[in-house]
């Protein structure tokens, strides 16, 4: 079909989200993305642009007396940086809690309630936003409280099955496992070199474990399970592989969007429709079924399969989940690396905001 691209194909296989807050870029896309995700790095990049400089000045004038963090939070949501993007998407805009709070459930809940209040002030209803929470034990505890209040959350920085089960137990709306570790974005040597991404990438089995767990939990309980929004994809091959694995949403970076749009779809015609429910009819492709019995990232061959669907990982104020993450050397390291990256990004935002506050007379 003339004009058919890989983005066309991907959109027919799953829901495509945009991993960027750039209004002009999102508006330029040939279709409406489903959700718009963001994090400290994306928002920090956004506030350095000349386009958003008036927004920064305006927020400082309104909230500068309350300190840089309030300015940053308001920029991250009511911000028009995310709120302005709502008309450009089908679903929700997503923002992320501070990495400084990852082991403090009380602080996470307070920040998320501030987020919800700011969205309300901006005229954004609760069904058009969600809050990304790095999924430590405290993040799970906070999510359980927030989802009960109707403030929907996404479990992010997910690397192991225990985190996924905890996301279900916390009634998270969404979940974002990272297909690649954060460090791989900056060091090409850390990127897996495989011929068949879906079958051979070392994170593929863990994605299958999570999807199969949610399928089982949905079948057994009838309760909705967190919707997969797979993140941290480095190439077009990885983006397309996520759809084959069964992920319902894929959040795509600006660079990968541009490549998808520029790449003609020369693959065989799609023979199945996009699923209408994440787990009711989920079926792992025959050629990938062996992944359910593997975990190349585990120190022991069956480590990833030993997580129990019956264990309450949110219990003891999240200590059960924290212990599981700590036992898993890959999950523990990747979580620490991700939080270090987001903390550094938030610190850059702090410096930018405080410099502008000084210019405008706020000390």
N, C-alpha and C positions, 0 to 999 in steps of 0.2 A: 504494500500500500504506500502511495506516494506520501512523503512527509512523516512516515512512521519512524519513531526513534526508540531508543532503549528506555527513555523516560515513559513513553506511551506504554511500552510493554510492562514496565515495573508497576505503573499505576493500575494496570489490569490484573496484576497478580496480588497486590497488597495495597494498604494505605500508605502513602508517601508523605512524610513529614519534612519540614525544613529545619535544619540545625543552624539557624542564623536569625538575627533580629533586624537585618538590614531591610528597611521598608521598601526602598526603591528596587532592590534585588527581588524581593518576594513579589512585588507588584509586576515585575517584568516576566515572571514565569508564565509559561503557556497554559497553565492550569492552576487551580487552587490547591495548595498543599492541605493536608488534613490538619496537623498540629504544627505549631511553631515552638521549638525548644530553645532554651538558652541556658547559660551558666555564667559564672563570674568572668571567664575569659571572653565570652561573646559580648557581654554587656560592657566590659572594660574597653574592648575594641570599639564598640558602638559610641561610647561617650568621647572618644578621641577624634571622632569625625567632625568636620566642620558643619555637616548637616545637623548634628545633634548639639552643637555648642549652645544655641539659644535655649534648648531644653535644660542643659546643665545649669546655665545661669539662672533660669527661671526657678528651678528646683532649689538652688542655693538661696535665692531671695525668699522663697517660701519657708524653707526648712533649715537654712544654714545655722540658725541659733540652736538647733537641736543636735548638731554635730554631723560629721561626714557620713556616718553609717545610715542615718535617716535619709540624707540626700541620696545615697546610693540605693537604698531600698526603694525610694520613691521613683528614682530613675529606672529601676529594674522592673517596675510594674506599671503604676498608674501612668508611669512613664509613657506614656505615649510611646516609649521605645517598644514596649510589648503591647500596650493597650491599643496603640494606633494600628497594630497589625491584625487585630481581630477581624475587621471586614475582609481581609485578604485571605483568610483561611476558612476551612470548613468546621474545625473543631475547637481546640483549646490552645491558648498560649501558656507556656510553662516557664517558670522561673525557679531558681535553686536557692536553698537556704545556705547560710554561711558555713564554710568548712570549720570555722572556729567553734561551732556549737555541736560537732558530731558526737560528743560524749555527754551532752547535757540535754536531756529530753525536755526539761522545763523551758530552756532557752529556745529550743526548736519550736515548741508549741507557741510561745509568745511571738516569735518572729513570724510564724505562719499566720497567726491571727492579725498581726499588723499588715501582712501582705493582703489578706482577705479584706480588711477594712479599706486599704488603698484601692484595691480593685473595685470595691463597691462605690467609693467616692468617684472613681473614673467612669462609673456607669457600666462596668463589666460584670455580668451575673456569674454566679458560681459554676454554672455549666459551661462557661467559656474559658476557664482557667484551671490549672492544677499546679501543685507545688512539688518540685523535685527535692527529695530528701536523701542525702547519702545514707546508705542502709547499713548502719551500725546497729547495735542493740538499742541505743538511745533513739536512733532514727525510727526503728520499728515501734518502740513504745509510743513515741510522739505521733506516728502515723495512725496507730490504733485510736488514739484520742481524737485526732483531727478528722479522720474519716467518719467517726461517730457523730461529729458536729456538722458534717456536710461539707467540710473543707477537704476536697479530694487531693490525694497525693500520688506521686510517682516514686517508686523505689529506684534510686539511681546508684551508680557505681556498684553494680551487682556483678559478682564474679563466681559465686558458688551456689549450689542447689539449696543449701541451708538458708541463704538470704532470700531466695525465691519463695521457699515455703513460708518464711516469716512474712514476706510481702502479702501472701494469701491470708495469713492469720491476722494481719493488720488491716485487711480489707482495702488494700491499695487498689486504686483504679487502674494504674499502669505500672510497668516495670521496665527498666532499661539496663539490661546486661551490656557490658562493654565487650565487643567482639575482640578488640585488640587493647592491650594495655596502653595507658597514656604515653609512656616512654617511647613506644613504637612510632608515635607521630613525629618525634624529633630525632630518632636514631633508626635509620633504615636497616641496620644490622639486626634489629629486634623484630623485624617483620617476617612472619613465617613465609618461607619460599616453598609453595606447593603447586602442583599442577591442577589439582581439583579442589577448589576452596571448600565447597560444601562437605566433601568427604574427608579431606585431609587436614584442614586447619585444626590446630590443637584445641580451639575453643568450641568447635562444632559439637562435640559430644555433650558438653555442658549445656549448650542451648537446647539440644534434644532432651536431655534429662529434665530441664525446667518445663519445656512444653508438655512432655509426657506427664509430669507431675500435675500440672494444671488441668490437663485433660482428665486424669484420674480423679482429682478432687472435684471437678465439675460434675463428672458422672456419678460420683458417690454422694455428693451433698446437694446438687442442684444450685449451688451458690455460684455467682459469677466470680471469675478468677482474674487476677491482674492481666491486662492486655499487654502483650510484648511490643515494646518500642525499641528495637535493637539499635545500638549506638556504636560509635567508634569504628566505623568502616573506613578503610584506607584506599580502596580501589573499586572500580566498577565491578570487577569479578566478585569482590566481597559483597557489595550491595545486592547484586543479583542472586548470589548464593543464599542470602538471608531469606529471600522469598521462597527458595526451594526448601530450606529447612523448616518453613512453616510459620515464620514470624509474621504477625498481622500488620505491624507498622515498621517502617524503616525510616530513621531520621537521617537525612542526607545533607552533607556539607555543601557549601556554595561551589567549591571546586568540582565535586562529583556531580552536582546538578548540571554544571556547564558541560561536562563530558557526556552525561546521559543525553542531553539535548542535542549535542553535536554528533552523536553516534547513531547511524541508521540501524534499525532492528532487522537483522538478517537471519534471525533464528526461526525455527519452525513455528507454525501457528499455535497459539495457546488453545488447549483443548478443554480447559476447565475454568469455571467462573471463580471470581474472588469469593471466598467464604463469607456467608452472611453472619456467622457467629465464630468467635475465636476458637472455641474448643469443642462444640457440639459434634462437628464432623471432621475434626483434625485427624489427619492420617500421615504418619511419617512415610516418605517415599521408600519403596522397597529397597533401593540401592543404598539408602542411608540407615536402615534399621539396625545394622551392626553397631552403630555409634552409641546406641542405648546401653551397650555392655562395655564401653570403653571410657577411659578418662586419662589421656596422655599428660594432663597437667597435674595429676595426683601422684603423690609419693608412693601410694599403694594402688594397685590396678583397680580395685573396686571402691576406692575412697569416695568418688563422686556418687556412687550408687547406694552408699550406706546411710545417707540422710533419711531420717524417718518422717513420714507424713503425719505421724501421730505425736511427735515431739513438739511441745509448745516452745518455739525458739524465742518468743517474746517474754517468756516467764522470767521471774527473778529480775525484773526491770531491765530485761534485755541481755543479761549476763550469759544466758545460754547461747544466744546468737554470737555474741562477742567471742566466746570461747571457741565456737565452731570456726569463725573467721581466723582466729589466731592459730588454730591447729592446721589450717590449710595455708601452707607457706605461699602459694601463688596468690590466693585471695587476699591474704594479709598484706603482702608486698604491694600488690596492685592498688589496694585501697589506700595505703599510705602514700604511694606515688601520686595518685589522683588528688588526694586532699592537699598534698604539698603544692601541686600545680595550681589548684583553685585558690589556695591561700595566697600564693605569690601573685596571682591575677587580682585578687581582692586588694592586696597591698598596693599594687599599681594604681588601682582605682582610687584608693584612699589618698595617695600622693597627688593624683590629678585633681581630685575634688578639693583637697585642702589648699592646693596652690591657687585654684580659682576662687576659693573662699577668701583667701588672703587678699587677692586683687579686689574683691568686692567688699572688703572691710570686715569679714568675719574671722575671728581668731579662735 
